């Protein structure tokens, strides 16, 4: 993160959750991404769900094959 242009790039997948928040729906794979901002959670696990906020620079996305909500 300190040197994102020269650092290791990651492949990430974003997946929607259905209304029950348990079932995965449509997903998209992003290639050669790097994290540009990261905010770690505060608090403790006993307080409930902890969330890490991340922002990514994305190089390109794979065209999804099937499932869930259509991107068009």
N, C-alpha and C positions, 0 to 999 in steps of 0.2 A: 504494500500500500504506500510505502514511502517513496517508491520509484515505480509507479504503475506502468509507464511506457516500456520499461526494461524488465519488469518483474515477470514471474510465471503467470501465464494466462490459464483460465479455468473454463471448463464446459459446465454450464448450469442448466437446470430444467425448471421451468415454472409450471405448476399444475394448479388448475382451479379446483376448489372443493365444492361439492354440492351443498344444498341448503342444510343438510344434516351435519355438515362439517366433518364427515367421516369418509365419504366416498370421493375418490379422485375422478375428475372429469377430464376435460381437454388439457393437453400439455404441449408445451413448445420447448425445444432444445435450442439453447444459444451457445455458440462456439467462440472460443478464443476471447473470453471476457476478462476484465480485471476490475477488482473492487476499487472504487474511488472514494468511498465514504463508509465508515463503520461506526455504529454507536452501540456499545454493549449495554445489556440490561442492568438496571439497578434493582436492589431488593434481594429477596431470598426465595428459594423454591417453595418455602412454606406459605408465601404470600399468593401463590398461584402461578399462572403461566408467565414466563419471562420471555420477552421478545427482543431479538437483535435486529436493528434496522441496518440495512445495507443498500448502497447504491452502486450500480455496476455500469461500466462502459461496455457496450455490446458490439462485437465485431460483425457477426451475422447470425441469422436464425435459420434452422432447418425447417423445411416445409413439412408440416405435420401430415401424417397419413390418415388418421381417422379418429373419431371419438369426440364427445362433448360438443361445446359451442363452436360453430364455424367462425373463423377469423374474418370472413368477408362480410 
